Every structure is written in C-alpha cells, then in structure tokens.
Amino acid sequence: MTDARGAARPLRLATVARAGASLALAVAWGGLVAGCAQSSAVLPGDLRVEVLQNRTDYAAGRMQVRVINASDEDVVVSEVAYNDPRFESDAVWTGDSEVRGGITRDLPVQIPVAICPPGVGSGTARLTFAVADRDGVATVEVTDPLEMVGRVTEEQCSAAAVASAAEVAFGASVEFSGSGADEVALVPLTVSTISDVDVTVDSVGSTVLLQPEGGADSWPLDQRIPGESTSTIVLPVVPARCDPHAVAEDKVGTRFPLTMTVGDQTSEITLVMPSEVRALVFEYIGRRCGSA
C-alpha cells in the first residue's frame, strides 16, 4: 500500500531494529565491563607467594609455589602461573586448592628450562582465584628466601655446558673390596668426551650417606680426559652414617655434586646413581653397618 500509514510501518520496524541492536550492544558492553571488573578482583592483602624446593623435589626436577594466606578470608586457587625472566617459559599449576585463612599450601610445578648463561631477576605469580564475594585473576610478586631459582638455573646451565663436551655417568655395576667393617664399595665413574675439547674432573663431593674413606667431604681427582676419549674413574666409597632411618628415608644420598672444567669454564653438576647401582650400594651399607 502507498498511503501514509503503509509508508510509516517500515520506518517503525527499522527504529525497533536499531533499538534492539543498541540494547544488544549495551548488554555486550556491560558483560565485557563486568568481566574486566571480575578479572581485576583483589586478593586478600595478607596473601603472599614464595618459591622453594623440598627434599623430595630434587630428583623429580620440581619446585613448589607456596601460597601463604595470613588473612581471615578463605581463598580457592584454581591456577598459578609462575613467571621468571630466568626461565624460557612459565611454571604452571592447575587444580582446585582451598587455602583457608591462616593456612599455607605448596603447589608443585615442574622447573622450566633455564635461559643460559644464567641471569638475575625475580618472579611473579598470576593467580586465578575465588573468594566468598569475588573471583578473578591477580598478579603478585614472589619471594625466593633461599635463592632457589638462582641455584637451579646455575645447575641447569652447568649441566648444559658439561653435556656439550662430555657424557658422564656412573657404571652399571659395583665391585667390593675387603670384608666386614673394612669392606669398601668401588664405584666406577665413566667420562666420555664427545668433542676435541679436553675436560677435567676436578672433584666429586660426598653425600649425606656416602663418603671417601677417612671421612673427607670429597674425592679430589683433578683428572684430565683428552678430547674424543673415554676414561673410567673408580671411587672408593664407605657409609657416612649407619642409622637405619637415614637409609630408609633417603632422598638425596645418592646424588653426588661433581665439579668439572670444560675449556676455561668450571661447572658443578649433580650426578645421580642409577637405580640398580643404588640398590647394590644400599645392600653394601647394610652389610658394612651391620659389621661395625
């Protein structure tokens, strides 16, 4: 139809359509603003974050992000991302952990790959959390009371430097000398250089369970291995202690600090006994300590 009423009808429809679009935009914008407000929710003021390693973390290549809630509010943490300029990537924990007021929780994360050469810096943690009346994401500074990150990045970079020049490992078996209280374990250490660069095994440190005869704190070796060659070093080993619970609860007693020089760079790495050698050494500790 072409009368005034018929012409006005599509105008009213267009107006309604525009009004609907404006309402939808307003709703969408309101949702976006609400989402932004949610993501910037404030953590309780007395909540702190630290990083550390427990004894059980060493062999697993793991560390703990410790959430310390000294406030009166209970906090549920669903994700923590630890960011540190000394690592190639974030260390991320996900789950559902309630950190009640006055409680501390340790959240385990794998240690990321270090950036070498090791640098300096400090970390932050991005926490996804919920409190009784709010939830969101917050980033907090992280403290490192024992300077653990500096240590583990140094260890990783040292291990990479040594691995570029040599393969180092304990042998797959152990021989024994003497008997009774005089029995000594003879533990072989094999070093194979993989380039034309010479390496020097400076020393191997003792552990809480194992030490050189006489009770020294290391095996001073100063043994040079020429490039593209293999050498086996035998370490005479005796127990450092005989109390049964020390062996039963051991976490680090077969992890040896080894100092090596590659070119003009001296590095300390951690050398771990393979499980079959560890079992033989523990049997030996039982024999030797039972005869003492």
N, C-alpha and C positions, 0 to 999 in steps of 0.2 A: 504494500500500500504506500501511497505517496503523500498522505495527509500529515499534519504536524505531529499528531500522536504517534503515527507509524515511524516518522523520522526520528522522533525523540527516543524511541525504545533502544536502538543500538547504542546511543550515547550513554544511557543509564547502565547498560551492560558493561561498556568499556570502563565507566567510572568504578563499578563494582570490582572489575578485574584488577584495576590499578590499586584500589584499596586493599584487595586481598594480597596482592604482591607486596605492598608496603607492610602489611601485617606479618607476612611470612618473613620478610627481611628483618623486621623488628624482633621477631621471635628468634631467628637465627643469630642475630647480633647479641641478643640477651643471653643465649646459650653460650656463645663464644666468650662474652664477658664473664659469665658465671664460671666457665671452665678455667679462664685465666685466674680468677679470684681463688678458685679451688687449688690450682697448681702452686700458688704462692702462699698457701697456708703456712702459718708459723709453727715451728716446733716448740715444745716446751723449752723455756730458757735455760733450765739446768740439765739439758741433754748434751753429752759430749761423745766424741768418737776418737778412738785410738786404733793403731795397728800394732800387732805383736805376733810372735811365734811361740807356740807351746812345744814341749819336747817331742810330742807325737807328730808335729807338723814337718819336722826336718826331712824325714825320709819321703814324705808324700809331696814335697815341693809346695807346701801350703802355708798360708798365714791366716790370721784371724782379724776381722774387723770388729772391734769391741765397741758396743753401744752401751754407754753408761747413762742411765736415767736417774738423776738425782732429784727429779721433780716429784710432785704429788700426782701427776697425770700418768695414766697408763697409755702406752704407745704401741700400736701394732705396725711392725715393719714388714713390707712385702718385697722390697728390693733395695739393695745397696750397691752402688757403683763407685768403687774407689779409683780415683784418677790421680796419677802422679807423673810428672814430666820425665821421670827416670825410667818409665816403662813404655813399651810400644803400644799397649792397649790397657783398657780398664780391667780391673778385677771385679767381677760381678757375682753377687749372691742374690738368689731369688727364693722365696718361700713365704712363710707366714709365721712370724715370730712376735709374740707379745712380750714387750719389755715393760714390765709393770714399774710403777713409781718406786724408787729405791733399789732397783734391780739392775744387774749388768748382764748382758748377753754377748757371747762370742759367736760371730757368724763366719764360717770358714770359706775361704776363696783360694783358688789356685793362683800362685805367684805368676804374673805375666813375664814375658821375655824382656830382659833389660836392654836399654839403649847403651851401647858401648862406644867410646870409653865411658865409664860411669860418671854421672854428673851430680849436681847438688839440686836440692829443691825440697818441696813438701807437697803433701797430698790434700785432696778434698774428697768428700763423700757426698754423693747425691742419694738422698733417702726418699723412697716412696713410702708414705706412712698414713696412718689414720689415728686420730684421737677422738674422744667421745663426740665432740661437736664440730669436727672439721677433718678434712684429709687433703692430701696434696703431695707435692714434691718440694724438697728443700735441700740446699747445698750447704755443707758445713765444713769448716777447717778441721783437719785431722792431725792429731799429735802422734809422735813416734818416740815415746820416752826412752827406749833402748836403742834408738837409731837403727832399727831392724832393716828398713828399706835400704839404707846405705850399705849395710853388710851384705844383704842378699844380692844387690846389684854388683857389688865388687866381686862376690863369689861367682856369679854368672859370667862376668866379663873375664875373670881369670880363667875359668874353665874353658871359655871360647878361645882364649889365647893359647892355652896348652893344647887343646884339641886341634888347632890349626897346624901344630908341629909334631904331635906325638899321640900315640894311643897308650894309655896307662891303665893297668888292671891287675888285680890280684889273680894268682893262678887258681886253677880249679881244684887243687888238692893241697894237703899239708903233710909234711913229714915231721917226725918227732925224734928227739934225741934225749937219752938218759931215761930214768925211771923214777917213780915215786915223787918225793918232794923236790927232786932235781930235774924232773922232766921239763923239756923246753920244746915249744912249738916252733917249727921252721916254716915261716910263711913266705912264699915266693911273690915277688912283685915284678911284673914284666913291663918294660917300656920299649915301644917300637916307634922310632922316628919315621915320619911319613913325608919328609922333605929333605933337602940337603942342609938344613939348619941343625946345628948341634943343640942338644938340650942338656941341662944339668939337674939331677935330682939332688936338691940341697939337703933336705931332711924330711923325715916322717915323724909326726907328733904322736905321742901316746894318747890313750883314751881313758875314760873312767874305769874300764875293765881290763885293758891290756897295756903293757909297758915293756921296755927293754929290761934285760937282766940288770940288777943293781938299782932299779927304781928310777932311772933317768926319765926326764919328761919328753925325750925324743930320741930317734935314731939319727945321729948326724952322719950323712952319707957323702955329700959333695962328689957324686959320681957323674961323670960326663958321658953321655951317649952320643956318638957321632951321628951325623945325618944319614938317613936311609940305612939304619941298622937296628938290631934288637938286642936288648940286654936284660938279664934276669938278676934281680937283687933279692937276697934272702934275708928276711928279718927274724932274728931270734926273739921270740915273744914269750912272756910269762904273765900270769894274772896280776893285775894291780890290786885286786881285793878278792876276798873269798866269802863274803857274807852272801848267803843264798838269795836273799830278796833282791840284791843288786843285779844278779843274772836274770832272775825271774821277771823283773820289771824293766829290763834294759830297753832303751830306745836309741841310744847313741854310742854304745860301747864298741861297735864295730865300724864306726865312721871315723876314718883317720884323716887329720889335716896333713896335706903333703905340699911342701914348698918346692917349686921348680923354677928354673931360669931358662927362658927361651930368648935367644939373642941377648939383648940388654934389658929384658923385662922379666922381673921376678914376680911370680904369681903363687897364690896359695889356693889349692883346690881341696875338695873333700872326696876321699876315695872310700868306697863302701865295699865291704866284703860280700861276695855272692852268698846266697842262702846256704849252698852246700858246704862252703868253707866255714861259714858262721856256725853251722851245726857241729862240724868237726872240732872247732875251737871251743865251743861250749862243752862238748864232751871232755875235752882236754882239761878245761878249767875244773870240772867236777873231779877228774882223776887227781890232778895236782893238789887241789884244795883238800880233798879227802885224805891225802897222804901227809898234809902239813902238820 
